Amino acid sequence: MDTKRFLLAIGLTLLVLWLYETWLEYQYPEYSQGQQVAEQEAEEEAKRQSAPDARDSAGASAESGDESRSGADVPKVSQNQEESSPAQPAESLGSAPGPSVSTDLLRVVFGKRSGDPIRAETLRHRQDDKAGSPPVAVLQPEGPQVVVVESGWQAQELPAPGRDADFTTDASGELGLDPGQDRIAVNYTHTRDGLEFRKTYRLRRGSYQVTVDYTVINRSDAPWQGHLFGHVRERGSKPGGNWLLAGFSYDGPVVFTGEDMQTYSHDALLERQGQGFQKRDPDGWAGIMSRYFLAAWLPDSGQDNLIYAQASGPDSFAGYSSPFPRVAPGDKVSVQETLYLGPKEQSVLNQVGRNLRRSVDYGILSFLAIPLFEVLQFFHGLVGNYGFAIILVTLLIKVIFFPLFSMSYRAMAKMRKVQPELQRLREQYGDDRQKLNEEMMRLYREEKVNPLGGCLPILVQIPVFISLYWVLLESVEIRHEPFILWITDLTSQDPFYVLPVLMGASMVVQQLMNPAPLDPIQKKVMLALPVVFTLFFMQFPAGLVLYWLSNNLISIGQQWWIMRKIG
């Protein structure tokens, strides 16, 4: 039996099982979240017992942001809110469109009453690779998936404008940066009982970060003290697409605390009986993320921040709450927070810091995927094309592992030489399997042939293949990047299936160069593998098929050279 081909079949089976599990996790988020929630339940139980109940944090009123709030850290999430359609616009959430601000990277639309962003568009990223495609909306107040920002104050038995309070502004219409201007600000104000609450959003050129100054001016006769909160609110979900392309890519609430990033599906948060996730971490952050984009609050690391994620009705929330300094009569106090609204470009995330790069999740093989991405970026800087960069990465991998591949090819060359004798033994001892195996092992020893010698390259390729799959799937840097001719997006399927067909043809050539299996059934299976792989790879990103095709072609060249050298 040809062990190399047998293990190739096993590798294909494992790949199919892995992709099936990935499909389950994509179609049913609770499949992947259930175990995570169970593991964290015991750890968080004691903290939840001592943490304030989010349902009791709003004082007398559940829906009015103008009503007094309790001193609890997490803003109230009503458990009795109306179950509205996921496509319900943000006006139903208390925010109608107001003024908008545009920089070179962002266009942000603020709520007319809330003073918070309800739409944010990344002007350098389009929804598809077609001409005239609209920009990607990181925040959007309408559609199958609604994502908006909400923030405010809460206090115990004191006035505090929450997420539903009315703010006023002098800004209107479309605002933008003038030539030579690097910063622009929008102010919102809420006044009552001698207290003035201000939200000042500041956008700057060349940045996806929005800084927010929260100011309290106390003109009353009594001191004021409370909490500040900000979260990203999500309702609904994006329409599903090709599950092989979507894979395990996550879309929903994300929290980062204690060097650990965690994701919670809407259902998983509901199962936590209204408590959701709560953990204190001065360096934590939270928000809503998709495969390529992120909307997240990065609270001031000098504060006692409570990072939380919750769900109520159709909505999910992820954000922070922190104590606001005491404001004495006649005083003015400001606190600055940061809101990130943009792509998960790793160079940009590194500049922001706060471990925001962890939002790019390459899975369990991150230790391989991250170096692969860095090497891919290096070659892209040299050639300016991610398709050719993938080919160069493949060539580099083949050069690094050439000694192992050389051993494999030499082993296969020896197997080819003993193939006639193996066929004779099969004909002679075909009915006596034990005797046949004994004679085959004797022949292997005499000819110094290692039947396992051809397996190692396959074992090496599988983790690299999966790692590159995640790199192509999760890296926004490669999104909508072309290769040549008809390949206009390496992260999407080849529209004409040329690369998968060429990949299947290269597999046929490899089979012709290797010893044929002795077992008739195995021979038929191996003949069918190129067809199966071709059909399978038709669903894969073009960049991944390009990697596999390049790998096969380089392997064919290496094997031909070694076999010619051996003679």
C-alpha positions in Angstrom: 0.0 0.0 0.0 1.3 3.5 -0.9 1.4 5.2 2.5 1.9 8.7 1.0 -1.3 8.6 -0.9 -3.2 6.9 2.0 -2.1 9.8 4.3 -3.1 12.3 1.6 -6.6 10.8 1.7 -6.5 11.1 5.5 -5.4 14.7 5.3 -8.3 15.5 3.0 -10.7 13.9 5.4 -9.3 15.9 8.3 -9.6 19.1 6.2 -13.3 18.3 5.4 -14.0 17.6 9.1 -12.4 20.9 10.0 -14.3 22.8 7.5 -17.5 21.1 8.6 -16.9 22.2 12.2 -16.1 25.7 10.9 -19.4 25.7 9.1 -21.2 24.7 12.3 -19.5 27.6 14.1 -20.5 30.1 11.4 -24.1 28.9 11.0 -24.7 28.5 14.7 -22.6 30.9 16.8 -23.8 29.2 20.0 -21.9 26.1 18.9 -18.6 27.9 19.5 -19.7 30.1 22.3 -21.3 27.5 24.6 -18.0 25.9 25.7 -16.4 29.3 26.2 -19.3 30.5 28.3 -19.2 27.3 30.4 -15.5 27.7 31.1 -15.9 31.3 32.2 -19.0 30.8 34.3 -17.2 29.6 37.4 -14.5 32.2 37.1 -17.0 35.1 36.8 -19.6 33.8 39.3 -18.0 35.5 42.3 -17.5 38.7 40.4 -21.1 38.8 39.3 -22.3 38.2 42.8 -20.5 41.4 43.9 -21.0 43.4 40.7 -24.0 45.7 40.5 -27.1 44.4 38.7 -27.4 46.1 35.4 -31.2 45.9 35.6 -31.3 48.1 38.8 -28.9 50.8 37.5 -31.4 53.2 36.1 -33.3 54.3 39.1 -37.0 54.9 38.7 -37.2 55.1 34.9 -36.2 52.5 32.4 -36.3 54.5 29.3 -35.8 58.1 30.1 -32.2 59.3 30.1 -33.3 62.4 32.0 -34.4 60.5 35.1 -32.0 60.0 38.0 -29.9 56.9 37.9 -28.4 54.7 40.5 -24.7 54.4 41.3 -24.3 51.1 39.4 -21.6 50.9 36.9 -23.4 49.4 33.9 -26.1 51.5 32.3 -29.6 50.0 32.3 -30.6 47.7 29.6 -34.4 47.3 29.7 -35.5 43.7 29.8 -39.0 44.6 28.5 -38.1 46.6 25.4 -40.2 45.9 22.4 -39.1 43.1 20.1 -38.7 45.2 16.9 -37.4 44.1 13.5 -33.6 43.9 13.0 -34.1 46.3 10.1 -35.7 48.9 12.4 -33.8 52.2 11.9 -31.9 54.0 14.6 -34.7 56.6 15.0 -36.6 54.0 17.0 -33.5 53.7 19.3 -33.8 57.4 20.1 -31.4 58.9 17.4 -32.4 60.7 14.3 -29.7 61.8 11.8 -28.0 65.2 12.6 -24.8 66.9 11.4 -22.0 64.9 9.7 -18.3 65.4 9.8 -15.8 64.2 7.1 -12.0 63.8 7.2 -9.8 62.2 4.7 -10.5 58.7 6.2 -13.9 58.9 8.0 -17.4 60.3 7.5 -19.3 60.3 10.8 -23.0 61.2 11.1 -24.2 62.2 14.6 -27.6 61.7 16.2 -29.7 64.8 16.2 -30.8 64.3 19.8 -28.3 61.9 21.3 -25.1 63.6 20.3 -23.5 60.2 19.5 -22.3 58.7 16.2 -25.0 56.7 14.4 -23.2 56.2 11.1 -19.5 56.0 10.3 -18.1 55.3 6.8 -14.5 54.4 6.0 -13.9 56.4 2.9 -10.9 54.3 1.6 -12.8 51.0 1.9 -15.6 50.1 -0.5 -18.3 47.5 -0.1 -17.1 45.6 -3.2 -14.4 46.0 -5.9 -16.7 47.4 -8.5 -16.4 51.0 -9.6 -18.7 53.4 -7.8 -19.2 51.1 -4.9 -20.3 53.0 -1.7 -17.9 53.1 1.3 -18.1 50.5 4.1 -20.3 51.6 7.0 -18.7 50.6 10.4 -21.8 52.2 12.1 -25.2 52.2 10.3 -28.6 53.1 11.7 -30.6 51.0 9.2 -30.5 47.7 7.3 -30.4 44.1 8.4 -27.7 45.0 10.9 -27.9 48.2 12.9 -24.8 49.3 14.8 -24.7 52.7 16.6 -22.8 54.3 19.5 -24.4 55.3 22.7 -22.9 57.1 25.7 -23.8 59.3 28.7 -23.7 59.7 32.4 -25.5 58.0 35.3 -25.7 59.0 38.9 -27.5 58.0 42.1 -30.4 60.4 42.9 -28.8 63.1 40.8 -29.5 64.4 37.3 -27.6 62.5 34.7 -28.3 62.4 31.0 -28.2 58.8 29.8 -28.4 57.3 26.4 -31.9 58.5 25.7 -31.4 62.1 26.9 -31.8 65.1 24.5 -28.7 67.0 23.6 -28.5 70.2 21.5 -25.8 71.4 19.1 -25.1 74.4 16.9 -23.6 72.2 14.2 -25.6 71.4 11.1 -25.3 70.0 7.6 -22.1 68.6 6.2 -18.9 69.6 7.9 -15.3 68.9 6.7 -11.7 69.8 7.1 -10.6 72.9 5.3 -7.2 73.0 3.4 -4.5 73.0 6.0 -6.9 72.1 8.8 -6.1 68.9 10.7 -8.8 68.8 13.4 -12.5 69.4 13.6 -14.9 69.2 16.6 -18.7 68.9 17.2 -20.2 69.9 20.5 -23.4 68.7 22.1 -24.9 70.1 25.4 -27.5 69.0 27.9 -28.5 71.4 30.7 -30.8 70.8 33.7 -30.9 71.7 37.4 -27.9 74.0 37.3 -25.7 71.3 35.6 -24.3 71.4 32.1 -23.2 68.2 30.4 -21.1 68.4 27.3 -20.0 65.9 24.7 -17.2 67.1 22.4 -16.3 64.8 19.5 -12.9 65.5 17.9 -11.9 64.0 14.5 -8.5 64.6 13.0 -6.9 64.1 9.6 -5.2 60.7 8.9 -6.8 58.9 11.9 -9.7 56.5 12.6 -9.6 57.5 16.3 -12.3 59.8 17.5 -11.5 61.5 20.9 -14.5 62.4 23.1 -14.3 65.0 25.8 -17.0 64.6 28.5 -17.4 67.7 30.6 -19.6 68.5 33.5 -20.0 72.2 34.7 -21.6 72.5 38.1 -23.5 75.8 38.6 -25.7 74.3 41.3 -25.2 74.5 45.1 -24.5 70.8 45.6 -21.6 68.6 44.4 -22.2 66.1 41.6 -20.7 62.7 41.2 -21.6 59.7 39.0 -20.4 57.4 36.3 -19.6 57.7 32.6 -20.5 55.0 30.1 -20.1 54.3 26.4 -21.0 51.3 24.4 -21.6 50.1 20.8 -25.1 48.7 20.3 -25.9 46.1 17.6 -29.2 44.8 16.4 -29.6 42.1 13.7 -26.8 40.6 11.6 -25.3 40.7 8.2 -26.8 38.5 5.5 -24.9 35.2 5.1 -22.6 34.5 2.2 -20.3 31.7 1.1 -19.7 29.7 4.3 -16.3 28.6 3.1 -15.2 32.2 2.6 -16.9 33.4 5.8 -15.5 30.5 7.8 -15.1 31.2 11.5 -15.0 34.9 11.0 -16.8 36.5 13.9 -19.3 39.3 13.8 -20.6 40.7 17.0 -19.6 41.9 20.6 -16.0 41.7 21.5 -14.2 42.5 24.8 -10.5 42.6 25.7 -9.4 42.3 29.3 -6.3 41.0 31.0 -4.4 40.1 27.8 -7.4 38.0 26.6 -9.8 38.8 23.8 -13.3 37.2 24.1 -16.3 37.2 21.8 -19.9 36.6 22.9 -22.8 35.8 20.5 -26.1 37.5 21.2 -27.6 34.2 22.4 -24.6 33.5 24.7 -25.1 36.8 26.4 -28.8 36.2 26.8 -28.0 32.9 28.5 -26.0 34.6 31.2 -29.3 35.7 32.8 -29.0 39.5 32.2 -25.5 39.8 33.7 -23.6 39.3 30.4 -19.9 39.8 30.8 -18.4 42.2 33.4 -14.8 42.6 34.4 -12.7 45.5 35.7 -9.6 46.3 33.7 -8.0 49.8 33.3 -6.5 48.7 29.9 -9.5 46.9 28.6 -11.7 47.8 25.6 -14.9 46.6 24.1 -17.1 47.1 21.0 -18.6 45.4 17.9 -16.4 43.9 15.3 -16.7 42.2 11.9 -14.2 40.3 9.8 -12.5 43.4 8.6 -13.8 46.4 10.7 -14.1 47.4 14.3 -16.1 49.9 16.3 -14.7 50.0 19.9 -14.5 52.1 23.0 -11.0 52.5 24.4 -11.6 54.2 27.8 -8.8 56.1 29.5 -6.4 53.6 31.0 -6.0 55.8 34.1 -9.6 55.0 35.3 -11.2 52.2 37.1 -12.9 50.8 34.0 -15.6 48.2 34.0 -15.6 46.4 30.7 -19.0 44.8 29.9 -21.0 43.0 27.2 -24.7 42.5 27.5 -27.8 41.5 25.5 -31.4 42.4 25.9 -34.2 41.6 23.5 -32.8 41.9 19.9 -29.9 44.1 20.9 -26.3 43.4 22.0 -24.1 46.0 23.8 -20.4 46.1 24.4 -18.6 49.0 26.1 -17.3 50.4 29.4 -18.3 52.3 32.5 -16.0 54.3 34.8 -16.4 56.6 37.7 -16.6 60.3 36.8 -14.6 62.7 39.1 -16.5 64.6 41.7 -17.6 68.1 40.5 -17.9 70.7 43.3 -20.2 73.7 43.0 -18.7 76.2 40.6 -16.2 73.6 39.2 -15.7 72.2 35.7 -14.3 68.7 35.1 -13.5 66.9 31.9 -12.7 63.3 31.0 -11.4 62.2 27.6 -12.2 58.8 26.0 -11.4 57.3 22.6 -13.6 55.7 20.1 -12.1 53.7 17.2 -14.1 53.5 14.0 -12.2 51.8 11.2 -10.6 48.9 9.5 -8.5 46.2 11.3 -5.3 47.2 9.5 -2.6 45.9 11.6 -0.2 48.8 11.1 -3.0 51.2 12.2 -4.0 49.0 15.2 -0.3 48.9 16.3 -0.2 52.7 16.3 -3.3 52.8 18.4 -1.9 50.3 20.9 -3.9 48.9 23.8 -3.6 45.4 22.2 -6.2 46.4 19.6 -4.3 44.2 17.1 -5.7 41.2 18.9 -9.0 42.0 17.2 -7.4 40.3 14.1 -7.9 36.7 15.1 -6.0 34.0 13.1 -7.2 31.2 15.3 -5.3 28.5 17.0 -2.5 28.7 14.4 -1.8 32.4 15.0 1.9 31.6 15.8 2.2 30.5 12.2 -0.2 32.9 10.6 1.3 36.1 12.1 4.8 35.5 10.7 3.2 34.5 7.4 1.4 37.8 7.3 4.5 39.7 8.0 6.4 37.9 5.3 3.6 38.5 2.9 3.6 42.2 3.7 7.4 42.3 3.1 7.1 40.7 -0.3 4.1 43.0 -1.1 6.3 45.9 -0.3 8.8 44.6 -2.9 6.5 43.7 -5.8 3.4 45.8 -5.0 1.1 42.8 -5.8 -0.3 40.4 -3.2 -0.7 37.7 -5.8 3.0 37.7 -6.7 3.7 38.1 -2.9 1.8 34.8 -2.3 3.9 33.1 -4.9 7.1 34.4 -3.3 5.9 33.3 0.1 5.3 29.8 -1.4 8.7 29.8 -2.9 10.3 30.8 0.4 8.5 28.0 2.2 9.6 25.4 -0.4 13.3 26.6 -0.1 13.2 26.5 3.7 11.8 23.0 3.8 13.7 21.7 0.7 15.8 19.3 2.8 12.6 17.6 4.0 11.1 17.6 0.5 14.3 16.3 -0.9 14.2 13.3 1.4 10.6 12.7 0.4 11.3 12.9 -3.3 14.2 10.5 -2.9 12.0 8.1 -1.0 9.4 8.2 -3.7 12.1 7.6 -6.4 13.2 4.5 -4.5 9.5 3.4 -4.2 9.2 3.7 -8.0 12.2 1.5 -8.5 10.8 -1.3 -6.3 7.3 -1.0 -7.8 7.7 -3.9 -10.2 8.9 -6.2 -7.4 6.0 -5.0 -5.2 3.6 -5.9 -8.0 5.1 -9.3 -8.4 4.8 -10.0 -4.6 1.2 -8.9 -4.7 0.4 -11.3 -7.5 2.3 -14.1 -5.7 0.8 -13.6 -2.2 -2.4 -11.8 -3.1 -4.6 -14.1 -1.0 -2.2 -14.2 2.0 -2.1 -10.7 3.5 0.2 -11.6 6.3 2.8 -13.2 4.0 2.5 -10.3 1.6 3.2 -7.8 4.3 6.2 -9.8 5.6 7.7 -10.0 2.1 7.1 -6.3 1.5 8.8 -5.3 4.7 11.7 -7.6 3.8 12.0 -5.9 0.4 11.9 -2.4 2.0 14.8 -3.4 4.3 16.9 -4.9 1.5 16.4 -1.9 -0.7 16.6 0.6 2.2 13.2 2.1 1.3 11.2 4.1 3.9 7.5 3.8 3.0 6.8 6.7 5.3 9.4 9.0 3.6 6.8 10.7 1.4 4.5 11.7 4.2 6.4 14.6 5.8 5.7 17.3 3.1 2.0 16.7 3.4 2.1 17.1 7.2 4.1 20.3 6.8 1.7 21.8 4.2 -1.5 21.3 6.2 -0.8 23.8 9.0 0.7 26.2 6.5 -2.3 25.9 4.3 -4.7 26.5 7.2 -2.6 29.5 8.5 -2.6 31.1 5.1 -6.3 30.5 4.9 -6.8 32.6 8.0 -4.4 35.3 6.8 -6.3 35.7 3.5 -9.7 35.5 5.3 -9.0 37.9 8.2 -6.5 40.5 6.8 -8.3 43.6 5.6 -5.0 44.6 3.9 -5.6 41.9 1.2 -9.4 42.7 0.8 -10.2 43.6 -2.8 -6.5 43.3 -3.8 -6.2 42.2 -7.4 -3.7 39.7 -9.0 -3.7 39.7 -12.8 -6.4 39.9 -15.5 -9.7 38.5 -14.2 -8.5 38.0 -10.6 -9.7 41.3 -9.1 -10.0 40.2 -5.5 -7.7 37.5 -3.9 -10.1 37.1 -1.0 -13.0 36.0 -3.2 -13.5 33.0 -5.5 -12.0 32.9 -8.9 -15.0 33.9 -11.0 -14.1 31.7 -13.9 -12.5 28.8 -11.9 -9.3 28.9 -13.9 -7.0 28.6 -10.9 -8.9 25.6 -9.4 -8.8 23.8 -12.8 -5.1 24.5 -13.1 -4.6 23.3 -9.6 -6.4 20.0 -10.4 -4.3 19.6 -13.5 -1.1 20.0 -11.5 -2.3 17.3 -9.1 -2.7 14.9 -12.1 0.9 15.7 -13.1 2.1 15.0 -9.6 0.3 11.6 -9.6 1.9 10.6 -12.9 5.3 11.3 -11.4 4.8 9.2 -8.3 4.4 5.4 -7.9 0.9 4.2 -8.6 -1.0 2.5 -5.7 -1.1 -1.3 -5.8 -4.5 -1.6 -4.4 -7.2 -1.2 -7.1 -9.7 0.6 -4.8 -7.0 2.9 -3.6 -6.0 3.6 -7.1 -9.5 4.6 -8.1 -9.7 6.9 -5.0 -6.5 8.6 -5.9 -7.6 9.1 -9.5 -10.7 10.9 -8.1 -8.8 13.2 -5.8 -7.9 15.8 -8.4 -11.5 16.1 -9.3 -12.6 16.3 -5.7 -10.0 18.9 -4.9 -10.8 21.0 -7.9 -14.5 21.1 -7.0 -13.6 21.8 -3.4 -11.2 24.6 -4.2 -13.7 26.3 -6.4 -15.2 27.6 -3.2 -11.9 28.9 -1.8 -10.4 32.4 -2.0 -8.4 32.8 -5.2 -5.3 33.7 -3.1 -5.5 30.4 -1.4 -5.9 28.4 -4.6 -3.0 30.4 -6.0 -0.8 29.3 -3.1 -1.7 25.6 -3.6 -1.2 25.9 -7.4 2.2 27.6 -6.9 3.1 24.9 -4.3 2.2 22.1 -6.7 4.2 23.6 -9.6 7.3 24.2 -7.5 7.0 20.7 -6.1 6.8 19.3 -9.6 10.0 21.2 -10.6 11.8 20.1 -7.4 10.7 16.4 -7.9 11.7 16.4 -11.5 15.2 17.8 -10.7 15.8 15.3 -7.9 14.6 12.3 -9.9 16.7 13.4 -12.8 19.7 13.7 -10.5 19.2 10.3 -9.0 18.7 8.8 -12.5 
